[in-house]
Amino acid sequence: MPTVPGSDQVSTQCCIAGGGPAGMMAGFLLARAGVDVVVLEKHGDFLRDFRGDTIHPSTLELMHELGLLDSFLKRPHQQLHQIGAQVGEFGVILGDFSHLPTVCKFVALMPQWDFLNFLDEAGRQFEGFHVRMETEATDLIEDGDQIRGILASAPGGRLEVRADLVIAADGRHSVLREKAGLEVEVLGAPIDVLWMRVSRKSGDPKQTLGRIDMGTFFVTLNRGDYWQCAYVIPKGGLDEVRSEGIEHFRGLIVKIAPFLADRVHEIQDWNDIKLLSVAVDRLRRWYRAGLLCIGDAAHAMSPVAGVGVNLAIQDAVAAANILAPAFRKGNIGADLLQEVQGRRMFPTRATQRLQILIQNRVLAPTLKSSTPIRSLPLVLKALNSWPVLRRIPARILGMGFRPEHVKTPVIEPRAARTTA
């Protein structure tokens, strides 16, 4: 697409669309390595509820490698050392993180806006890090088969960002991947999720866990003074749930989590409930000349196990490791973009395969059965009987199938240069 007359114009080495975990981590790492980066975020701040809030040990390990872990953990968070479930009348520990070969042997539960604000603040010490809020990527600038930048809508009008490379990190409904004509492989999902919050009291159970029984799967995440709750429904089932009325829905919650009976009225109406329409898909090819997709823009994940944020961050680290040296040489070829996809395709496929297995073999049958669970499946009995087996799901959940490590160099921060 040609230049739009009257647009403000800026030039940079890398323009990133989307200020989520993938976009902000990629921007931070590239700027840290001396690359000039512009991150475009369509909202005015990062404060949006019911986004992925689990920071897994693999991501905490990255913060340690960056020298940021101590300051990061000063932000309000909860630590989850085990992951458990209440299956019928039976309590099960599904994973134990205490044996992971990482500095932090727990999952940190932290609001995503705190995580993104932290990356924003950390990035501002580098001169090449620029975040433009309220700036939404709307189209690509193309020159034949080559992507040359982004057209965006900004508070001052149209913005044209010319860049050596565009990174699309604008989520599962990515505008840029659609504009680029990249083919999406839809893998399907039999579930949707209703998110809501309910206050937490001192006498409540302390553990974050899922509750499964009588056709219901309900998750409570301990967020300190409130529970972030997820109620799983069959795909496209929202209208049926709503037709029963809000009072009936509150009753379903109390049935599976009786300790919430005295405050479930805090869910006043359907405006207090957010629908996550679950999608599992991935691009067959993540790139075009001058364009790379990462995170949900490359592969939308199910909320099962809450690994989407961490997989997106791993994409960003891999991309920065591979691309930062090329930016210094001024040559971002399609072969490098292919290398990023090749590096990250295996963990993406493996994670999605596992999520689909859980969706189809566990969640979907659970939602179709209204009978109480009288006994545990053999796999769960084994986890209860042999604690050593809990290390396997903890390893997969906590570290993923191919954990990345920071290999990018670091330039001298702005503050250090000023002091000197």
C-alpha positions in Angstrom: 0.0 0.0 0.0 1.4 3.4 -0.9 2.0 6.3 1.4 -1.2 8.0 2.6 -1.1 11.8 2.0 -1.4 13.8 5.3 -0.2 10.9 7.5 2.5 11.5 10.1 5.5 9.4 9.3 8.2 7.8 11.4 11.0 5.4 10.6 12.4 2.6 12.7 14.2 -0.7 12.5 11.4 -2.8 13.9 7.7 -1.9 14.3 5.7 -4.2 16.5 1.9 -4.2 16.4 0.4 -5.2 19.8 1.5 -4.4 23.3 0.7 -7.7 24.8 3.2 -10.2 26.3 4.7 -11.2 23.0 5.0 -7.7 21.6 6.3 -6.0 24.8 8.9 -8.8 25.4 10.1 -8.7 21.8 10.3 -4.9 21.9 12.2 -4.9 25.2 14.7 -7.5 24.2 15.4 -5.9 20.8 15.8 -2.4 22.3 18.0 -3.9 25.0 20.2 -5.3 22.2 20.5 -1.8 20.5 17.7 -2.1 17.9 15.3 0.9 17.4 11.8 -0.4 18.1 8.3 1.1 18.0 5.5 -0.8 19.7 2.0 0.1 18.8 -0.7 -0.6 21.4 -4.3 0.3 20.5 -5.5 0.9 24.1 -4.7 3.8 26.3 -3.3 1.5 29.0 -2.7 -2.1 29.8 -5.6 -2.4 32.3 -7.8 -5.1 30.9 -9.3 -7.8 33.0 -9.5 -11.5 32.4 -6.4 -11.9 30.4 -3.8 -14.6 31.0 -2.3 -13.9 34.4 -0.1 -16.9 35.0 3.6 -16.3 34.8 5.2 -19.7 34.6 8.6 -20.8 35.9 10.0 -20.6 32.3 9.1 -16.9 32.1 10.4 -16.3 35.7 13.7 -17.9 34.6 13.9 -15.4 31.7 13.4 -12.5 34.2 16.3 -14.0 36.3 18.5 -14.2 33.2 17.7 -10.5 32.5 18.6 -9.5 36.0 15.0 -8.3 36.7 13.6 -11.1 38.9 14.1 -9.5 42.3 12.3 -6.2 41.2 9.7 -8.2 39.3 8.7 -10.3 42.3 8.2 -7.1 44.4 5.1 -6.5 42.3 1.9 -7.9 44.0 1.5 -11.6 43.1 0.6 -15.0 44.5 2.8 -18.1 44.2 1.4 -21.4 43.2 3.8 -24.2 44.1 1.4 -27.0 43.2 -1.5 -27.3 40.9 -4.5 -29.3 42.0 -8.1 -30.2 41.3 -11.2 -31.2 43.1 -12.7 -34.1 41.1 -16.0 -35.1 42.6 -15.2 -35.6 46.3 -11.6 -36.4 45.6 -8.7 -33.9 45.9 -5.9 -34.4 43.4 -2.5 -32.8 43.1 -1.8 -32.7 39.4 1.6 -31.1 39.4 4.4 -30.2 41.8 6.8 -27.5 40.7 9.3 -28.0 43.6 11.6 -30.2 41.5 12.0 -28.0 38.4 15.5 -27.0 37.4 14.6 -23.3 37.6 15.3 -20.5 40.1 11.6 -20.1 40.8 9.8 -23.3 41.5 6.3 -21.9 41.3 3.8 -20.2 39.0 3.3 -16.5 39.8 -0.2 -15.2 39.6 0.0 -11.6 38.6 -2.4 -9.3 36.7 -1.2 -9.0 33.1 -1.3 -5.2 33.3 1.3 -5.3 36.1 3.5 -7.6 34.0 3.2 -5.4 30.9 3.7 -2.2 32.9 6.9 -3.7 34.3 8.2 -4.5 30.8 7.3 -1.0 29.7 9.2 0.6 32.6 12.2 -1.7 32.1 12.3 -0.9 28.4 12.3 2.8 28.9 15.9 2.8 30.1 17.0 2.0 26.5 16.9 4.8 23.9 15.6 2.6 21.2 12.4 1.5 23.0 9.3 3.5 22.0 5.7 2.6 22.9 2.8 4.5 21.3 -0.4 4.0 23.1 -3.9 4.5 21.6 -2.3 3.6 18.2 -3.9 0.7 16.3 -2.3 -1.0 13.4 -4.8 -1.1 10.5 -2.9 -2.1 7.4 0.5 -3.0 6.0 2.7 -0.9 3.7 3.6 -3.1 0.8 6.1 -2.7 -2.0 5.5 -5.6 -4.3 6.0 -8.7 -2.2 7.9 -6.8 0.5 6.3 -5.4 3.7 7.8 -2.0 4.4 5.8 -0.9 7.4 2.5 -0.3 9.1 -0.4 2.1 8.7 -2.0 2.9 12.0 -4.8 5.0 13.6 -3.4 7.3 16.3 -4.8 10.1 18.4 -3.4 12.7 16.0 -4.7 11.0 12.9 -3.2 8.5 10.6 0.3 7.3 11.3 2.7 5.7 8.9 5.6 3.7 10.4 8.3 2.6 8.0 10.3 -0.3 9.3 12.9 -2.9 8.2 10.7 -5.5 9.9 7.2 -5.6 11.1 6.3 -8.0 13.9 2.6 -8.8 14.2 1.8 -9.5 17.8 -1.8 -8.2 17.6 -3.5 -11.3 19.0 -5.8 -14.1 17.8 -7.9 -11.7 15.7 -4.7 -10.2 14.1 -5.5 -7.6 11.5 -2.0 -7.8 10.1 -2.0 -11.5 9.5 -5.3 -11.1 7.6 -3.9 -8.2 5.6 -0.9 -10.3 4.7 -3.0 -13.1 3.4 -1.4 -15.7 5.6 -3.3 -19.0 5.8 -4.8 -20.1 9.1 -5.1 -23.7 10.0 -8.2 -24.0 12.4 -7.8 -26.9 14.8 -11.1 -26.3 16.6 -12.3 -26.1 20.3 -15.4 -27.7 21.9 -15.5 -25.2 24.7 -15.9 -21.6 25.6 -15.1 -19.9 28.9 -17.0 -17.5 31.1 -14.8 -15.3 33.2 -15.9 -13.4 36.3 -14.6 -12.3 39.7 -15.9 -12.9 43.2 -14.4 -11.5 46.4 -12.2 -13.7 48.6 -12.4 -14.1 52.3 -9.7 -15.1 54.8 -11.5 -18.4 55.6 -11.7 -19.5 52.0 -9.6 -22.3 50.6 -6.1 -21.0 49.8 -5.4 -23.2 46.8 -6.0 -22.3 43.2 -7.7 -25.2 41.6 -10.2 -26.6 39.2 -13.5 -28.2 40.3 -15.0 -30.9 38.2 -18.3 -32.7 38.9 -21.8 -33.2 37.6 -21.3 -31.7 34.1 -19.4 -28.7 35.5 -15.8 -27.5 35.2 -15.1 -24.4 37.4 -11.7 -22.9 38.1 -10.9 -20.5 40.9 -7.7 -18.5 40.8 -6.5 -16.9 44.0 -5.8 -13.3 43.3 -5.4 -12.1 46.9 -8.5 -10.2 47.7 -10.7 -11.8 45.0 -11.2 -15.0 43.1 -10.8 -14.9 39.3 -13.2 -17.5 38.2 -13.6 -19.5 35.0 -16.8 -21.4 34.1 -16.4 -23.7 31.2 -19.4 -24.2 28.8 -19.9 -26.1 25.6 -18.8 -24.2 22.4 -21.5 -21.6 21.4 -23.5 -22.4 24.6 -23.7 -18.8 26.0 -27.2 -18.1 24.8 -28.5 -21.3 26.4 -26.8 -20.4 29.7 -28.2 -16.9 29.6 -31.7 -18.1 28.8 -31.8 -19.8 32.2 -31.3 -16.5 33.9 -28.5 -15.0 36.1 -30.0 -16.5 39.3 -29.8 -20.0 37.8 -26.2 -19.4 36.8 -25.3 -18.3 40.3 -26.8 -21.5 41.6 -24.6 -23.6 39.3 -21.6 -21.9 40.8 -22.7 -22.5 44.3 -23.4 -26.1 43.5 -19.8 -26.7 42.4 -18.2 -24.2 44.9 -20.4 -24.0 48.0 -18.0 -21.6 49.9 -19.0 -18.8 47.4 -22.7 -19.0 48.4 -22.6 -15.9 50.6 -21.1 -13.6 47.9 -22.1 -15.1 44.5 -24.7 -12.2 44.3 -21.7 -10.0 43.5 -22.2 -11.3 40.0 -25.1 -8.9 39.5 -25.8 -9.4 35.8 -24.4 -10.7 32.6 -22.3 -7.5 32.2 -20.1 -8.9 35.1 -19.3 -11.9 33.0 -16.9 -11.9 30.0 -17.0 -14.6 27.3 -13.8 -16.0 26.0 -14.6 -17.7 22.7 -12.0 -20.3 22.7 -10.1 -20.9 19.4 -7.1 -23.1 18.7 -5.4 -22.4 15.4 -2.0 -21.7 13.9 -0.6 -20.2 10.7 0.9 -22.6 8.2 3.5 -19.9 7.5 4.3 -17.2 10.1 6.0 -14.7 7.8 6.3 -12.8 4.6 9.2 -10.8 3.4 9.4 -8.0 6.0 6.8 -9.4 8.3 6.8 -12.0 11.2 3.9 -13.1 13.3 4.4 -14.3 16.9 2.2 -15.1 19.9 -1.5 -15.5 19.4 -1.2 -13.8 15.9 0.8 -17.0 14.9 -1.1 -19.5 17.0 -4.2 -19.0 19.1 -4.1 -21.2 22.2 -6.8 -22.8 24.4 -6.9 -21.5 28.0 -6.3 -25.1 29.1 -3.3 -25.0 31.6 -2.9 -21.2 31.0 0.2 -21.6 28.9 -0.7 -19.2 26.1 1.1 -16.1 27.6 4.2 -18.1 28.3 4.3 -19.6 24.8 4.0 -16.1 23.4 6.9 -14.9 25.5 9.0 -17.8 24.4 8.3 -16.8 20.7 9.5 -13.3 21.5 12.7 -14.5 23.1 13.4 -16.8 20.1 12.7 -14.0 17.6 15.0 -11.6 19.4 17.8 -14.2 19.7 17.7 -14.9 16.0 17.0 -11.4 14.7 19.0 -9.0 16.9 22.4 -9.8 15.2 20.8 -9.4 11.7 19.4 -5.9 12.7 23.0 -4.9 13.5 24.0 -6.0 10.0 21.0 -4.4 8.4 19.8 -7.6 6.7 16.5 -9.2 7.8 16.0 -12.0 5.2 13.1 -14.3 4.9 15.5 -17.2 5.8 15.8 -15.7 9.3 12.0 -15.4 9.7 11.7 -19.0 8.6 14.3 -19.9 11.3 12.1 -18.3 14.0 9.1 -20.3 12.8 11.2 -23.5 12.6 12.4 -22.9 16.2 8.9 -22.4 17.6 6.8 -24.7 15.5 7.5 -27.8 17.5 6.5 -26.4 20.9 3.5 -24.8 19.3 2.3 -28.1 17.8 3.1 -30.2 20.9 1.3 -27.8 23.2 -1.8 -27.5 21.0 -1.9 -31.2 20.6 -1.9 -31.7 24.4 -4.6 -29.0 24.8 -6.8 -30.5 22.2 -6.4 -33.9 23.9 -7.5 -32.5 27.2 -10.4 -30.6 25.6 -11.7 -33.5 23.7 -11.0 -36.3 26.2 -11.6 -34.6 29.5 -13.5 -31.3 29.2 -16.1 -32.1 26.5 -17.2 -35.4 28.1 -17.3 -33.8 31.5 -19.7 -31.1 30.2 -22.0 -33.8 28.7 -22.3 -35.8 31.9 -24.6 -34.7 34.8 -23.9 -37.7 37.1 -21.6 -37.3 40.1 -18.1 -38.6 39.9 -17.8 -41.6 42.1 -14.2 -42.7 41.4 -11.0 -41.2 40.0 -9.6 -42.2 36.6 -6.5 -44.4 36.8 -4.2 -41.5 35.8 -5.4 -39.4 38.6 -5.2 -42.3 41.1 -1.6 -42.8 40.0 -0.8 -39.1 40.7 -2.3 -39.4 44.2 -0.5 -42.7 44.9 3.0 -41.9 43.5 3.9 -38.2 44.1 7.0 -38.6 41.8 4.7 -38.7 38.8 3.5 -35.2 39.5 6.9 -33.9 38.2 5.9 -34.8 34.7 2.9 -32.5 34.3 4.8 -29.9 36.3 7.7 -30.0 33.9 5.4 -29.7 30.8 3.3 -26.9 32.3 6.1 -25.0 34.0 8.7 -25.1 31.3 7.1 -26.1 28.1 8.4 -28.3 25.3 11.3 -26.0 24.3 12.1 -23.3 26.9 14.1 -20.4 25.4 17.0 -18.6 27.1 18.1 -15.0 26.6 21.0 -14.8 24.2 20.8 -11.2 23.0 23.5 -8.8 24.0 22.7 -5.8 26.2 23.7 -2.2 25.4 24.5 0.2 28.1 21.2 1.6 29.5 20.3 5.2 29.1 20.7 5.9 32.9 24.1 4.4 33.0 25.3 6.5 30.0 23.8 9.7 31.6 25.5 9.0 34.9 28.8 8.4 33.1 
